[in-house]
Structures are given as C-alpha cells and as structure tokens.
Amino acid sequence: RIRLAGVREWRKPGGPARTSAPRSSPSPRPLGHRAPRRPIPPKRLPAMAAVAGLRAFGAKGLGGRLRRGPWAPLTTGFCSRGPAGAGHPEPGSRPTSARQRDGIRNIVLSNPKRRNALSLAMLKSLQSDLLHEAESKDLKVIIISAEGPVFSSGHDLKELTEEQGPDYHTQIFQTCSEVMMQIQRHPVPVIAMVNGLATAAGCQLVASCDIAVASDKSSFATPGVNIGLFCSTPGVALGRAVPRKVALEMLFTGEPISAQEALRHGLLSKVVPEERLEEETMKIAKKIASLSRSVVSLGKAAFYKQLPQDLTTAYCLTSQAMVDNVALQDGQEGIKAFIQKRKPNWSH
C-alpha cells in the first residue's frame, strides 16, 4: 500500500489500482455526552448480582464489611423478670441423670412415675446437665432420652393451678423457653432419642433438638387445647420443624401423629425398630464425636444464625463462616490431610 498526499491506494492481486479519500476525523462530542454501554453477556449477570448483593449488605448491614463472630453465646436469661434458668435444680431433687463417655453425654429424664413431666425441678435439672462444662473440649455431642414408656408428657399441670400464682407460672414457662433455646445455642449437637409418647412441651423438646431418632412405637402430640391450655410455646419449636399446616392441625385438634408421620413431616430424623433405637442413635453420636468439635460447633452456630435471614444475608453470614472455618487449626488440618491422602488429626 502506498500513501500519496493523503490518498490511499491499494491494488488487489491481478486487479487495477483503487483509491479512496482519507477518513474524516470524528466531530467533537457535546458536553455530557456518554457513549452507549456494551450489553452485559447473560452468563455474567448472576455473578454480578451476587457481588452487588454482598457489597450492598456489607455497606448497610455490617458497617462495610462482613463481621467475624463471635456467634451467639449461651444465654442464662431472656426476660427481665425473676432469676429463672440459673441452671441449678432445687435442693435434693435430681429428676434427671447424666453420664459422659468418649465425648458423648447421655442425659436421661428419670421420673417415669410422673410421666417425665417437665416440672420446674425437671427443667432446671435438665438445664444444669446441658450447661455443665458446655465449653469443655471433651464434650462432643449430647443425647437426651427418658425412662419408661413416655418420653415426656409436657408441663406438670399440678404446677399450673391458680394456687401457684402467675409469678411461679412465669418462672416455669421462662425456664422452659430458655432450655429450648439453649439446646439450639449449645456448642455441640443435641440428639433426642425417643421411645414412646412425647406430648406438649415434651414434643417441643423433641422439636428443639438438632437431631431426633425415634422408635416406630413413638407418637407425638400437642393436646393442650383439649384441656383449655393451648400449646403456644410448643408451637414455636413445632412450627419451625414441620410445615405450618401440619403444625396447626396438631395444635388445633390435639390429635397425635405416629413416628412415621413425624418422620415424613420433618419432626424426626430417623425412625427405627425399638430394639435398634439405642444402636442407631449411638451410631450418629459416635460419628459426630469422631469429628472436630470446633468445626462442628462453628457449623451449627452458622446454620441457626442464617435460618431466619433473607437469602443475601444468609449467604453473607455463611460466606464469613466459611472464611472463619478455613482459618481454624482443624480447618487447615482437614484440608492438608485430604491433599496428603491421610486421616486428619483433630486438635479436639
């Protein structure tokens, strides 16, 4: 190609020479003019939306960054009235028993003559067993079971008569609610092992546990409406464990559901024959006990923390949980063990 006085000339092979006038320079753009944006490829839209959501939440919800823990600690009270939930049973009363071996703590409701009713003494004893050395590295998992044919019949109605008075009633329901919340806020998983009937607050206890294994002879109900005492507090745990319409049918009618129905609706994790109940429950507990306590504890806290959140917030919280998990000693040990094709050596 030859340039001659601003004229370009080129020749195709075997053809005559052709010329063209020089291109004119573009006219200046007016002030405020913006060139049209290039369209964004469709495959990039989801990723960009996710980034925008994380940035927006970081700026508005967490002061410009994702916050690191600490996760919600165990509480010793949630109401301003009274000292309920101190975690100490009444003197001379031990309606529960507890033993611990190989990282597994077994708590047994031990008042079958009273159908393991969740009296104030029973609740405080259960609370004490749950919170005892809860932060110990030797504790990996808790199992709650019961003596006799009834797992728990719920509150002791003799404690709910007008003679006891509203202050005492407040203490009962406050302590019960604390126990249920402390199960979910506990640093280790809590498993319910059910062999029999669980009603009202007893059903609430099952619904509050992280995992629930039951024998095929078990059944569950919230029958308070039949005696004029609607199961409002059991409905909190039940409504978070099963679909709303299933929970409301149980609450409005008081009719029991079988173990298989409870499994189908999500109240239970597993249903097994009675003779295999302890074996199957211990299999789950031993598996959890073989894992890193710090990793399981972080994961449990993150799971419950994200549940009530919207999708963007939930992913923000769990993204930070993953970052915190990677930074744990056991997080790095597990990754290295996987890469090196060996079993991990957990710190606890």
C-alpha positions as CSV (number, residue, x, y, z in Angstrom):
1,R,0.0,0.0,0.0
2,I,1.3,3.5,-1.0
3,R,0.3,6.8,0.7
4,L,0.1,9.8,-1.7
5,A,-0.9,13.2,-0.4
6,G,-3.5,11.8,1.9
7,V,-4.9,9.4,-0.6
8,R,-4.7,5.7,0.0
9,E,-4.0,3.4,-2.9
10,W,-4.1,-0.3,-2.9
11,R,-4.1,-3.0,-5.5
12,K,-5.8,-6.3,-5.4
13,P,-3.7,-9.1,-7.0
14,G,-4.4,-9.1,-10.7
15,G,-6.7,-6.0,-10.5
16,P,-6.4,-2.3,-11.2
17,A,-5.3,0.2,-8.5
18,R,-8.1,1.8,-6.5
19,T,-8.1,5.0,-4.4
20,S,-10.2,6.4,-1.6
21,A,-10.4,9.7,0.2
22,P,-9.0,9.9,3.7
23,R,-11.3,9.3,6.6
24,S,-12.6,12.5,8.1
25,S,-11.9,13.0,11.8
26,P,-14.8,12.5,14.1
27,S,-16.7,15.6,15.2
28,P,-16.2,16.6,18.8
29,R,-18.9,15.2,21.3
30,P,-21.1,17.7,23.1
31,L,-20.6,18.1,26.9
32,G,-22.4,15.5,28.9
33,H,-22.5,13.0,26.1
34,R,-22.0,9.4,27.1
35,A,-21.2,6.6,24.7
36,P,-23.8,3.7,24.9
37,R,-22.7,0.9,27.2
38,R,-21.9,-2.5,25.7
39,P,-24.5,-5.1,26.6
40,I,-23.6,-7.4,29.5
41,P,-23.3,-11.1,28.5
42,P,-26.2,-13.0,30.1
43,K,-23.9,-15.6,31.7
44,R,-22.2,-12.8,33.8
45,L,-25.5,-11.4,35.2
46,P,-25.9,-13.9,38.2
47,A,-22.3,-13.4,39.3
48,M,-22.6,-9.6,39.1
49,A,-25.9,-9.6,41.0
50,A,-24.3,-11.8,43.8
51,V,-21.4,-9.4,44.1
52,A,-23.7,-6.4,44.2
53,G,-25.8,-8.0,46.9
54,L,-22.7,-8.8,49.0
55,R,-21.4,-5.2,48.6
56,A,-24.8,-3.7,49.5
57,F,-25.2,-5.9,52.6
58,G,-21.6,-5.1,53.6
59,A,-22.2,-1.4,53.3
60,K,-25.6,-1.3,55.0
61,G,-25.9,-4.3,57.3
62,L,-22.4,-4.8,58.6
63,G,-20.7,-1.5,58.6
64,G,-18.9,-2.0,55.2
65,R,-17.6,-5.5,55.8
66,L,-18.6,-9.0,56.8
67,R,-18.3,-9.3,60.6
68,R,-16.4,-12.2,62.1
69,G,-18.0,-13.9,65.1
70,P,-18.5,-14.3,67.9
71,W,-21.5,-16.5,67.4
72,A,-24.5,-16.2,69.7
73,P,-23.4,-17.3,73.2
74,L,-25.4,-19.4,75.6
75,T,-27.9,-17.2,77.5
76,T,-28.9,-17.5,81.1
77,G,-32.0,-15.4,80.8
78,F,-34.2,-13.7,78.2
79,C,-36.8,-11.9,80.3
80,S,-36.3,-9.2,82.9
81,R,-38.5,-10.8,85.5
82,G,-37.1,-13.2,88.0
83,P,-34.0,-15.4,88.2
84,A,-35.4,-18.4,86.2
85,G,-33.0,-20.5,84.3
86,A,-30.0,-20.3,86.7
87,G,-29.2,-23.8,85.7
88,H,-29.4,-25.3,89.2
89,P,-32.0,-27.9,90.3
90,E,-33.9,-27.5,93.5
91,P,-32.0,-28.9,96.6
92,G,-32.4,-32.7,96.9
93,S,-34.1,-33.1,93.6
94,R,-32.5,-34.8,90.6
95,P,-35.2,-35.8,88.2
96,T,-32.5,-36.3,85.5
97,S,-29.3,-38.3,85.4
98,A,-26.3,-37.7,83.3
99,R,-23.1,-39.6,82.3
100,Q,-20.4,-38.9,79.8
101,R,-18.0,-41.2,78.0
102,D,-15.9,-40.8,74.9
103,G,-17.2,-37.3,74.2
104,I,-20.9,-38.4,74.4
105,R,-23.0,-37.1,77.3
106,N,-26.2,-39.0,77.9
107,I,-28.9,-37.1,79.8
108,V,-31.9,-39.2,80.9
109,L,-35.3,-37.9,82.1
110,S,-35.7,-40.1,85.2
111,N,-39.2,-39.5,86.6
112,P,-41.3,-42.2,84.9
113,K,-43.9,-42.2,87.7
114,R,-44.8,-38.6,86.7
115,R,-44.5,-39.5,83.0
116,N,-41.3,-37.4,82.9
117,A,-43.3,-34.2,83.2
118,L,-41.3,-31.1,82.7
119,S,-41.8,-29.7,86.1
120,L,-39.7,-26.7,87.2
121,A,-37.4,-29.1,89.0
122,M,-37.0,-31.3,85.9
123,L,-36.4,-28.2,83.7
124,K,-33.7,-26.9,86.0
125,S,-32.1,-30.3,86.3
126,L,-32.1,-30.7,82.5
127,Q,-30.6,-27.2,82.1
128,S,-27.9,-28.0,84.6
129,D,-26.9,-31.1,82.8
130,L,-26.9,-29.3,79.4
131,L,-24.8,-26.4,80.6
132,H,-22.3,-28.4,82.8
133,E,-18.9,-27.8,81.2
134,A,-20.5,-27.0,77.9
135,E,-17.3,-25.4,76.6
136,S,-15.1,-28.4,77.6
137,K,-13.2,-29.9,74.6
138,D,-14.1,-33.3,76.0
139,L,-17.8,-32.8,75.2
140,K,-18.7,-33.6,71.5
141,V,-22.4,-34.5,71.5
142,I,-25.4,-34.8,73.8
143,I,-28.2,-37.4,73.8
144,I,-31.5,-36.8,75.7
145,S,-33.6,-39.9,76.4
146,A,-36.1,-40.9,79.0
147,E,-37.0,-43.8,81.3
148,G,-40.4,-45.5,81.0
149,P,-43.0,-45.6,78.2
150,V,-43.4,-41.9,78.0
151,F,-40.6,-39.6,76.8
152,S,-42.3,-36.6,78.4
153,S,-45.9,-35.6,78.9
154,G,-45.1,-31.9,79.0
155,H,-45.6,-29.5,81.8
156,D,-46.7,-30.7,85.2
157,L,-50.3,-29.5,85.4
158,K,-50.3,-29.5,89.2
159,E,-47.8,-26.6,89.0
160,L,-50.2,-24.6,86.8
161,T,-53.1,-24.2,89.1
162,E,-54.2,-20.8,90.3
163,E,-52.8,-21.6,93.8
164,Q,-49.3,-21.3,92.5
165,G,-49.8,-17.8,91.2
166,P,-48.7,-16.0,88.0
167,D,-45.1,-15.4,89.2
168,Y,-44.5,-19.1,89.6
169,H,-46.2,-19.8,86.2
170,T,-43.9,-17.2,84.6
171,Q,-40.9,-18.8,86.0
172,I,-41.9,-22.2,84.6
173,F,-42.5,-21.0,81.1
174,Q,-39.5,-18.7,81.1
175,T,-37.2,-21.6,82.2
176,C,-38.7,-24.0,79.7
177,S,-38.2,-21.5,76.9
178,E,-34.6,-20.9,78.0
179,V,-33.9,-24.7,77.9
180,M,-35.2,-25.0,74.4
181,M,-33.2,-22.0,73.2
182,Q,-30.1,-23.3,74.9
183,I,-30.3,-26.6,73.1
184,Q,-30.1,-24.8,69.8
185,R,-27.4,-22.4,71.0
186,H,-25.4,-25.1,72.6
187,P,-21.9,-25.5,71.1
188,V,-22.4,-29.2,70.4
189,P,-25.2,-31.1,68.6
190,V,-28.1,-32.4,70.8
191,I,-29.9,-35.6,69.8
192,A,-33.3,-36.7,71.1
193,M,-33.7,-40.4,71.5
194,V,-37.4,-41.1,71.8
195,N,-39.1,-44.3,72.7
196,G,-42.7,-43.6,73.5
197,L,-45.1,-40.7,73.8
198,A,-44.0,-37.1,73.6
199,T,-46.7,-34.5,74.2
200,A,-47.0,-30.8,74.6
201,A,-43.7,-29.4,76.0
202,G,-42.3,-33.0,75.6
203,C,-43.0,-32.7,71.8
204,Q,-41.4,-29.2,72.0
205,L,-38.3,-30.7,73.5
206,V,-38.0,-33.2,70.6
207,A,-38.6,-30.4,68.0
208,S,-35.9,-28.3,69.6
209,C,-33.2,-30.9,69.4
210,D,-30.8,-30.8,66.4
211,I,-31.4,-34.4,65.5
212,A,-34.3,-36.7,66.7
213,V,-34.3,-40.5,66.4
214,A,-37.4,-42.4,67.5
215,S,-38.7,-46.0,67.7
216,D,-41.5,-47.0,65.5
217,K,-43.8,-47.2,68.6
218,S,-43.4,-43.5,69.4
219,S,-46.1,-40.8,68.9
220,F,-46.2,-37.1,69.2
221,A,-49.0,-34.6,70.1
222,T,-49.7,-31.1,71.3
223,P,-53.0,-31.8,73.1
224,G,-53.2,-28.8,75.3
225,V,-56.2,-27.4,73.5
226,N,-58.3,-30.3,74.8
227,I,-57.9,-29.2,78.4
228,G,-58.1,-25.5,77.7
229,L,-54.4,-24.7,77.6
230,F,-53.3,-24.0,74.0
231,C,-49.7,-25.2,73.3
232,S,-48.4,-21.8,72.3
233,T,-44.8,-22.3,73.4
234,P,-44.6,-25.8,71.9
235,G,-45.9,-24.3,68.7
236,V,-42.7,-22.2,68.4
237,A,-40.5,-25.3,68.1
238,L,-43.1,-27.4,66.2
239,G,-43.8,-24.6,63.7
240,R,-40.1,-24.5,62.9
241,A,-39.8,-28.2,62.5
242,V,-42.8,-29.2,60.4
243,P,-44.9,-27.4,57.7
244,R,-47.3,-24.8,59.0
245,K,-50.5,-26.6,58.2
246,V,-49.3,-29.8,59.8
247,A,-48.3,-27.8,63.0
248,L,-51.6,-26.0,63.1
249,E,-53.6,-29.2,62.7
250,M,-51.7,-30.7,65.6
251,L,-52.2,-27.6,67.7
252,F,-55.9,-27.1,66.8
253,T,-57.0,-30.7,67.3
254,G,-54.5,-32.1,69.8
255,E,-54.6,-35.4,67.8
256,P,-51.3,-37.4,67.9
257,I,-49.2,-38.4,64.9
258,S,-47.3,-41.6,64.5
259,A,-43.5,-41.8,64.3
260,Q,-43.7,-42.4,60.5
261,E,-45.9,-39.3,60.1
262,A,-43.5,-37.3,62.2
263,L,-40.6,-38.5,60.0
264,R,-42.5,-37.6,56.8
265,H,-43.2,-34.1,58.1
266,G,-39.7,-33.4,59.3
267,L,-40.1,-33.7,63.1
268,L,-37.8,-36.7,63.2
269,S,-34.5,-37.5,61.5
270,K,-34.9,-41.3,61.6
271,V,-37.4,-44.0,62.7
272,V,-36.1,-47.4,63.7
273,P,-37.4,-50.6,65.4
274,E,-37.4,-50.3,69.2
275,E,-34.7,-52.9,69.6
276,R,-32.3,-50.9,67.4
277,L,-33.1,-47.4,68.8
278,E,-30.0,-47.1,71.0
279,E,-27.7,-48.7,68.4
280,E,-28.8,-46.3,65.7
281,T,-28.7,-43.2,67.9
282,M,-25.2,-44.1,69.2
283,K,-24.0,-44.6,65.6
284,I,-24.9,-41.0,64.8
285,A,-23.4,-39.8,68.1
286,K,-20.1,-41.6,67.6
287,K,-19.8,-40.3,64.1
288,I,-20.2,-36.7,65.4
289,A,-17.8,-37.4,68.3
290,S,-15.1,-38.5,65.9
291,L,-15.1,-35.1,64.1
292,S,-13.6,-31.8,65.1
293,R,-15.5,-30.1,67.8
294,S,-14.5,-26.6,66.7
295,V,-15.6,-27.2,63.1
296,V,-19.0,-28.8,64.2
297,S,-19.6,-26.0,66.7
298,L,-18.9,-23.3,64.2
299,G,-21.1,-25.0,61.6
300,K,-24.0,-25.5,64.0
301,A,-23.9,-21.8,65.0
302,A,-23.8,-20.6,61.4
303,F,-26.7,-22.9,60.4
304,Y,-29.1,-21.5,63.0
305,K,-27.8,-17.9,62.5
306,Q,-28.6,-17.9,58.8
307,L,-32.0,-19.7,59.0
308,P,-34.2,-16.6,59.7
309,Q,-32.3,-14.4,57.3
310,D,-33.1,-13.4,53.7
311,L,-31.1,-15.2,51.0
312,T,-28.5,-12.4,50.6
313,T,-27.9,-12.0,54.3
314,A,-27.7,-15.8,54.8
315,Y,-25.0,-16.1,52.1
316,C,-23.1,-13.2,53.6
317,L,-23.1,-14.8,57.1
318,T,-22.2,-18.3,55.9
319,S,-19.5,-16.9,53.5
320,Q,-17.8,-15.4,56.5
321,A,-18.4,-18.6,58.4
322,M,-16.5,-20.5,55.7
323,V,-13.6,-18.0,55.9
324,D,-13.5,-18.4,59.7
325,N,-13.7,-22.2,59.2
326,V,-10.7,-22.2,56.9
327,A,-8.7,-20.2,59.4
328,L,-9.3,-22.8,62.2
329,Q,-6.5,-25.1,63.0
330,D,-8.7,-28.1,62.3
331,G,-9.8,-26.5,59.1
332,Q,-6.3,-26.4,57.8
333,E,-5.5,-29.8,59.2
334,G,-8.5,-31.3,57.4
335,I,-7.5,-29.7,54.1
336,K,-3.9,-30.8,54.4
337,A,-5.0,-34.4,55.3
338,F,-7.2,-34.6,52.3
339,I,-4.5,-33.4,49.9
340,Q,-1.9,-35.7,51.5
341,K,-4.4,-38.6,51.4
342,R,-4.3,-39.4,55.2
343,K,-6.7,-39.2,58.1
344,P,-6.9,-35.9,59.8
345,N,-5.5,-35.5,63.3
346,W,-8.1,-33.1,65.0
347,S,-6.9,-30.9,67.8
348,H,-10.0,-31.9,69.9
